[in-house]
Every structure is written in C-alpha cells, then in structure tokens.
Amino acid sequence: MSNANNHTNIQGDLLSEAPLLLTITGPTACGKTALATELAFRMGGEIISADSRQVFRGMDIGTGKDLADYHIHNTDIPYHLIDIHDAGYEYNVYQFQNDFIKAFHSIVDRGHQPILCGGTGLYIESVVRGYQLADAPINPNYRRSLEPYSDEELIARLASLIKLHNHTDTENRERLVRALEIQEFARLHPDQHVVMPEMRHIIIGVSFPREVVVERIGIRLRQRLEEGMVDEVQRLLDQGVPAERLLRYGLEYKHITRYLMQQCSYDEMYDNLYTDIRRFSKRQMTWFRRMERNGINIHWIDGQKSLQEKADEVLFWCQKH
C-alpha cells in the first residue's frame, strides 16, 4: 500500500500473536467510516464492512456507503464486503460470516490490519461471539410440518432453541419458518457450521449526546435526498428489483418505495423516514448496551472530538491491549 511508510509500528506488534480485529461501530450518522479509514491509513489496514445493506450494488446513497471516504491523504483504502451482490439478493448472517472469514484471512495474510466497520450489531456480534450457524438447505417436509402452528407458537419454539439475537427473524412468517429450518438443520448436522478463526478483539464505539445524534440524522437525511436518493430507489425499481424486497430492506428503501408507489406524499415520506431512522439509532444503542451486559467490552469515544483526536485515542487503546 502507498501509505506503508506512514502508519505506526503497532501493526507488527498486534499481528505478532493471534491477529487483532479492530472494530469501529456505533449508531447511524456517527462518522464510523471516516474514523475507520483514518485508522486504516495510519495502521496499514483494510476495512471489512459490517453493514447488512452495503453488500448490495446500486444501493449507495441510502446505505451510506460514503465511498469517497475511502480515499484519504491521496491513498485508496482497500475495502471488503461492499457491492458484492445485486440488489434483491437474499443475504444473511451465515453468508456474512463466511465472507468475513475470507476477507479476514486475505488481509492478515498480506500483513495488513483488518478493521471491521459498521453498525449492524448482529453481524458484529456474530464475529465477536463466533456464532455457529449452518447453511441449511430448504426442507419442504419440515416446512409443511410447521403449517398447523400459529406465528406465536413458532416464535415460542424458536425462543426455546436460541436467544433471539435478531428480531427480524420474527417479523414475518417466511423469516420465522426459515429461522426454525436453520435450527433444525443445525440440530441434525452439528458438525456443519462456521468456525471463526482465532483472533483478538478491540471494539471501539463512537458516541454522541442523543440530541446531537438526532441533529446529525436530520442533516444527513437532507443531504442524501439532495444527492438523489429518490432517484436511486427509482432506478432499482426500473431494474426489476421487486418493490416487496425494497420494502423489506427498511428505512430509506421502505419509505421511498412507498412514496414512489404513491402510497404517501413526499412530506409524509420524509417525516416517517426521519422518525424511523431516529428509532433505528436508539435500537442500535440498545443492541450495543446488551452486548456490554453480556460481557463484550466496548470502548466508547466522544464523537465530538476531531478526527485526529479520535484516531489517536483508538491507537492508544490498541497499544494498551
């Protein structure tokens, strides 16, 4: 990499034992990508995205890929797990784990520092805790056996098998049946699951006072609409991505699709989207706090500091580790 002479010598120290995974996370609109790319420049690192929607091509503005942030100090920062599938593809945490492992190994093998960056708590926790998930095939017989049961009964069954880490598993019948199908396959095939490589973890969270988060969400939403986020969703529809799938992607894609389908006015779309993003931000923080209660250590840094100050603080934590 062209910044090889600029980064600190921390990389060699950190990679001398079990490889370190540095994770940068936090709620939406907290500046994770800018911090991660600055750290990647300083440490000779590469970024692995932990965002459930940035894997999709053509979903750029609405997912906040901020690809311009990956070019800093006249250097292009390598990134992984962005733009790896067409919009409409059914991506899941099992596939993320496998893709993460491939990216992690390739980065470490090149002697670079892997940096996981994103706000999808499920993806981050699946790596840190090493969720053992299986690639379960469709099982028509098992699905038929679930037909007599109500959604409430199936949710209760799923809750008896696993902690419901991901509330989206219970949002509709299709996801619920799929989650149970995966657990049934894992029960019958205990040896067929993802195994995370050995690694050490430092997890950094970027935080702001709640009122500042709300203000930043509003500013960023207006910017994205000005940049053509509505046109982006229209292009996806024109390319044949089903409206039902865009609705399931949530937030920007849900509300703008409803607007384009003339199910609400522009002002209603804006107000509902602004409200939902604020709620989503609170759910993200709830997830991170639960991770902490369950023993995962997150070092929180003040998002209102300058980028250089934040990067210096992260490097300090890395040197202490």
Long-range contacts (C-beta under 8 A, 24 or more apart in sequence): 1-44, 1-75, 1-78, 1-112, 2-74, 2-75, 3-41, 3-42, 3-44, 3-73, 3-75, 4-44, 6-41, 6-42, 6-73, 7-41, 7-42, 7-43, 7-44, 7-45, 8-42, 8-43, 8-315, 10-43, 10-315, 10-318, 10-319, 11-43, 11-44, 11-45, 11-111, 11-112, 11-113, 14-113, 14-200, 14-318, 14-321, 15-108, 15-111, 15-113, 17-200, 18-198, 18-199, 18-200, 19-104, 19-108, 19-114, 19-197, 19-198, 19-199, 19-200, 20-113, 20-114, 20-199, 20-200, 20-201, 20-202, 20-318, 20-321, 21-104, 21-114, 21-115, 21-116, 21-127, 21-199, 21-200, 21-201, 21-202, 22-113, 22-114, 22-115, 22-116, 22-202, 22-204, 22-314, 22-318, 23-50, 23-115, 23-116, 23-117, 23-124, 23-127, 23-128, 23-201, 23-202, 23-203, 23-204, 24-115, 24-116, 24-117, 24-204, 24-206, 24-314, 25-50, 25-116, 25-117, 25-118, 25-119, 25-121, 25-124, 25-203, 25-204, 25-205, 25-206, 25-288, 25-298, 26-119, 26-205, 26-206, 26-207, 26-284, 26-288, 26-303, 27-119, 27-213, 27-281, 27-282, 27-284, 27-285, 28-64, 28-119, 28-217, 28-277, 28-280, 28-281, 28-284, 29-213, 29-216, 29-217, 29-220, 29-281, 30-119, 30-206, 30-207, 30-208, 30-213, 30-216, 30-303, 31-206, 31-303, 31-307, 32-117, 32-118, 32-119, 32-206, 33-64, 33-66, 33-69, 33-70, 33-117, 34-66, 34-69, 34-307, 35-204, 35-206, 35-307, 35-310, 35-311, 35-314, 36-115, 36-117, 37-69, 37-70, 37-72, 37-77, 38-72, 38-307, 38-308, 38-310, 38-311, 39-115, 39-311, 39-314, 39-315, 40-77, 40-78, 40-113, 40-115, 41-72, 41-73, 41-75, 41-77, 42-311, 42-315, 43-113, 43-115, 43-315, 43-318, 44-111, 44-112, 44-113, 45-77, 45-107, 45-112, 45-113, 45-114, 45-115, 46-77, 46-78, 46-79, 46-80, 46-103, 46-107, 46-110, 46-112, 46-113, 46-114, 46-115, 47-77, 47-78, 47-79, 47-80, 47-115, 47-116, 47-117, 48-79, 48-80, 48-81, 48-100, 48-103, 48-104, 48-107, 48-114, 48-115, 48-116, 48-117, 49-79, 49-80, 49-81, 49-82, 49-117, 49-118, 50-81, 50-96, 50-116, 50-117, 50-118, 50-119, 50-120, 50-123, 50-124, 50-127, 51-82, 51-118, 51-119, 51-120, 51-123, 52-91, 52-96, 52-120, 52-122, 52-123, 53-249, 53-253, 54-81, 54-82, 54-83, 54-118, 55-81, 55-82, 55-83, 55-84, 55-85, 55-89, 55-91, 55-96, 56-83, 56-85, 56-86, 56-87, 56-88, 56-89, 56-91, 57-83, 57-84, 57-85, 57-86, 57-87, 58-86, 58-87, 58-232, 58-235, 58-236, 58-239, 59-87, 59-232, 59-236, 59-249, 59-253, 60-232, 61-224, 61-227, 61-228, 61-229, 61-232, 61-252, 62-224, 62-229, 62-232, 62-233, 62-251, 62-252, 62-253, 62-256, 63-252, 64-220, 64-224, 78-112, 80-106, 80-107, 87-236, 87-239, 87-241, 87-245, 87-246, 88-240, 88-241, 88-242, 88-245, 93-122, 93-123, 93-126, 93-131, 93-133, 93-166, 94-133, 94-134, 94-135, 94-182, 94-194, 96-123, 96-126, 97-126, 97-127, 97-131, 97-133, 97-194, 97-196, 98-194, 100-127, 101-194, 101-196, 101-197, 104-197, 104-199, 105-197, 119-284, 121-284, 121-287, 121-288, 121-291, 122-165, 122-166, 122-287, 124-203, 124-291, 125-165, 125-287, 125-291, 125-296, 127-196, 128-201, 128-203, 128-291, 128-296, 129-296, 130-195, 130-196, 131-165, 131-194, 132-186, 132-193, 132-194, 132-195, 133-182, 133-186, 133-193, 133-194, 134-182, 134-185, 134-186, 134-189, 134-192, 134-193, 134-194, 135-192, 136-181, 136-182, 136-184, 136-185, 136-186, 137-185, 138-181, 139-181, 139-184, 139-185, 142-180, 142-181, 142-184, 143-177, 143-181, 146-177, 146-180, 151-176, 154-180, 158-183, 161-187, 200-321, 202-299, 202-317, 202-318, 202-321, 203-296, 203-297, 203-298, 203-299, 204-298, 204-299, 204-300, 204-301, 204-314, 204-317, 205-288, 205-298, 205-299, 205-300, 205-301, 206-300, 206-301, 206-303, 206-310, 207-300, 207-301, 207-302, 207-303, 208-302, 208-303, 208-304, 212-303, 212-304, 213-278, 213-281, 214-278, 217-274, 217-277, 217-278, 217-281, 218-274, 221-270, 221-273, 221-274, 221-277, 224-252, 225-270, 229-256, 230-256, 230-259, 230-260, 233-257, 233-260, 234-260, 250-276, 250-280, 251-276, 251-277, 251-280
